[in-house]
Amino acid sequence: MSTPRNPVVVIPARMASMRLPNKPLADICGEPMIVQVWRRAMEAEIGPVLVACAEQEIVDVIEAAGGIAVLTDPDLPSGSDRVHQALQTFDPDGTYDAVVNVQGDLPTISPDDIRAVFEPLNDPMVDIATLAAEIKREEERHNPNVVKAVVAFNGQRVARALYFTRATAPFGDGPLYHHIGLYTYRRAALDRFVALPPAELEKRERLEQLRALENGMVIAVALVDGVPLGVDTPEDLERARLVLGA
């Protein structure tokens, strides 16, 4: 496999959210949150950006902002499935050879981080790439909501993922790494991934990326400097408004 030459960015979005209803449409500095995420992805200048929308309301705001939106089945089980379906609709002939999956609740994501998650696919052995940042706060080391990427960077900025876990791992002295849920897939890798059934460790840890590892796919992790603000609660939303309004 060669380095992908024609990538596309896809942002999955859906209205359902237990802690923050209608999250994609939440106002941040005069624009819906999903539009703010779309703007960060456009600023990365990787390739065309489309939003995979579970509902028509999201389509409407993206198109009003001048973006590309694809309506997907609202009953799809995951964001990866939504990305795949939107890409098949947008590009049925397979023109785009890689897809960058940017989560729809990261309105303050750095365009540099979006570019960083694409770079590990320069290695022809890598199927999927993702991001991690070193954990700095002690409480995050033991928080099961902070997913840890088990990676031996050995002074490098990119290394292969050995495992992902909600446990405090690895054991012993040394850094722990907070996994950041951005992904880049080779097109064929995404096709294979969504066709696979949920795997045993994936179900146990509730971590979709373990399906890829259990099936022998290679995931590379790029090390970045910090964790972007994910908006899951009203308090997160206020923080995002302060960041983008500064």
C-alpha positions in Angstrom: 0.0 0.0 0.0 1.2 3.5 -0.8 0.5 6.8 0.9 -3.0 8.0 0.3 -3.1 10.8 -2.2 -6.8 11.8 -2.2 -8.2 11.9 1.3 -11.6 13.2 2.4 -12.8 14.4 5.9 -16.1 13.1 7.2 -17.8 14.4 10.4 -20.5 12.1 11.8 -23.3 13.9 13.7 -26.6 13.0 15.3 -29.1 14.8 17.4 -29.5 12.1 20.1 -27.6 13.0 23.3 -28.6 12.1 26.8 -26.6 14.9 28.6 -27.0 17.7 25.9 -30.1 17.4 23.8 -29.8 18.5 20.1 -26.0 18.9 20.7 -25.0 19.5 17.0 -27.2 22.6 16.9 -26.0 24.1 20.2 -25.1 27.7 19.6 -21.4 28.6 19.9 -20.5 32.2 19.2 -23.5 32.6 16.8 -23.1 29.3 14.9 -24.3 25.7 15.5 -21.6 23.5 17.0 -21.5 21.2 14.0 -20.7 24.2 11.8 -17.8 25.2 14.1 -16.4 21.6 13.8 -16.9 21.8 10.0 -14.9 25.1 9.9 -12.0 23.5 11.9 -11.9 20.6 9.4 -12.0 23.0 6.4 -9.0 24.9 8.0 -7.0 21.7 8.0 -7.0 21.8 4.2 -6.7 18.0 3.9 -9.4 17.5 1.3 -13.2 18.0 0.9 -15.2 17.9 4.1 -18.6 16.4 4.4 -20.9 15.9 7.4 -22.6 12.6 7.8 -26.0 13.6 9.3 -28.5 11.4 11.1 -31.2 14.1 10.8 -32.4 16.6 8.3 -31.9 19.5 10.8 -28.1 19.0 10.7 -28.2 18.8 6.9 -30.0 22.2 6.8 -27.4 24.1 8.9 -24.4 22.6 7.1 -25.8 23.5 3.7 -26.8 26.9 4.9 -23.1 27.4 5.9 -22.0 26.3 2.4 -20.9 22.8 3.4 -21.5 19.3 2.0 -24.0 17.2 4.0 -25.1 13.6 3.5 -28.2 12.2 5.2 -27.6 8.8 6.7 -29.7 6.1 8.3 -30.5 7.4 11.9 -30.4 3.8 13.2 -26.8 3.1 12.3 -25.0 1.7 15.4 -21.9 3.9 15.4 -20.2 6.9 14.0 -17.9 4.7 11.9 -20.9 3.2 10.2 -22.3 6.7 9.6 -19.0 7.8 8.1 -18.9 4.7 5.8 -22.5 5.1 4.6 -22.0 8.8 3.9 -18.8 8.1 2.0 -20.4 5.4 -0.1 -23.2 7.8 -1.0 -20.8 10.7 -1.7 -18.2 8.7 -3.5 -19.5 5.3 -4.7 -16.7 4.9 -7.2 -13.9 5.0 -4.6 -12.2 8.2 -5.8 -11.1 9.1 -2.3 -8.5 6.6 -1.0 -8.5 7.6 2.7 -11.0 9.1 5.1 -10.4 11.3 8.2 -13.1 10.8 10.8 -13.5 14.0 12.9 -15.9 13.7 15.8 -18.8 16.2 15.6 -18.5 17.4 19.2 -15.0 18.9 19.0 -15.6 22.6 18.1 -12.2 23.7 19.3 -10.1 21.0 17.6 -6.9 22.3 16.2 -6.5 21.9 12.4 -3.0 20.8 13.2 -4.4 17.8 15.1 -6.6 16.9 12.2 -3.5 17.0 9.9 -1.5 15.0 12.5 -4.0 12.0 12.4 -3.5 11.7 8.6 0.3 11.6 8.7 0.9 8.0 10.0 -0.6 6.6 6.8 2.7 7.4 5.2 3.7 4.0 6.5 2.3 1.4 4.0 1.8 -1.1 6.8 -0.7 1.1 8.7 -4.4 0.5 8.2 -5.8 3.1 10.7 -4.3 6.1 12.5 -5.4 7.9 15.6 -4.1 10.4 18.2 -3.0 10.4 21.9 -1.7 12.9 24.4 0.3 12.3 27.6 -1.9 12.3 30.7 -0.8 15.1 33.0 -3.5 15.0 35.7 -3.3 12.2 38.3 -7.0 11.6 38.5 -7.2 10.9 34.8 -4.8 8.0 35.1 -7.5 6.1 37.1 -10.7 7.4 35.4 -12.3 4.7 33.2 -13.9 7.5 31.1 -10.4 8.4 30.0 -9.4 5.8 27.5 -5.7 4.9 27.5 -3.7 4.1 24.4 -1.0 1.6 25.3 1.8 2.7 23.0 5.7 2.6 23.3 6.7 5.8 21.5 10.5 5.4 22.4 11.1 9.1 21.7 9.2 9.1 18.4 6.0 11.0 17.6 4.3 8.0 15.9 4.1 4.4 17.1 1.9 1.4 16.7 -1.0 0.8 19.2 -0.6 -2.3 21.3 -4.0 -2.0 23.1 -6.6 0.5 24.2 -8.2 0.2 27.6 -10.3 2.0 30.3 -8.0 0.6 32.9 -4.9 2.2 34.3 -2.3 0.8 31.9 0.5 0.0 31.4 1.7 -0.9 34.9 4.8 0.6 36.3 6.6 4.0 36.1 6.3 6.0 33.0 3.8 8.1 31.0 0.2 7.1 30.3 -1.5 8.3 27.1 -5.0 9.7 26.7 -6.6 8.3 23.5 -8.2 11.0 21.3 -11.0 9.7 19.1 -10.0 11.0 15.7 -9.2 8.4 13.1 -7.9 8.1 9.6 -8.7 5.0 7.6 -7.4 3.7 4.3 -10.6 3.3 2.3 -10.2 -0.5 2.1 -9.6 -0.6 5.9 -12.8 1.2 6.6 -14.7 -1.1 4.3 -13.3 -4.1 6.1 -13.8 -2.6 9.6 -17.5 -1.9 9.3 -18.1 -5.4 7.8 -16.6 -7.1 10.8 -18.8 -8.2 13.7 -18.3 -6.6 17.2 -15.3 -8.4 18.8 -15.0 -9.9 22.3 -12.7 -7.3 23.8 -14.5 -4.5 22.0 -17.7 -5.5 23.8 -16.0 -5.9 27.2 -14.1 -2.6 27.1 -16.8 -0.8 25.1 -14.1 0.4 22.7 -14.8 0.0 19.0 -11.1 0.3 17.9 -10.4 -3.0 19.6 -12.3 -4.7 16.8 -9.6 -3.7 14.4 -6.8 -4.9 16.7 -8.5 -8.2 17.3 -8.7 -8.8 13.6 -5.1 -8.1 12.9 -5.4 -4.5 11.6 -2.5 -2.2 12.3 -3.4 1.1 14.2 -0.7 3.8 14.4 -0.9 6.5 17.1 0.4 10.1 16.6 1.4 11.9 19.7 0.0 15.5 20.1 0.4 18.1 22.8 -3.1 18.1 24.4 -6.6 16.7 24.4 -9.2 18.8 22.5 -12.3 19.9 24.4 -15.2 17.5 23.8 -18.6 18.9 24.4 -20.8 16.4 26.3 -22.5 18.6 28.9 -23.8 22.1 29.3 -20.6 22.9 31.3 -18.5 21.8 28.3 -20.6 23.9 26.0 -19.9 27.0 28.1 -16.1 26.3 28.1 -16.2 26.0 24.3 -18.0 29.3 24.0 -15.3 30.9 26.1 -12.5 29.4 24.0 -14.0 30.4 20.6 -15.2 33.7 21.8 -11.8 34.8 23.1 
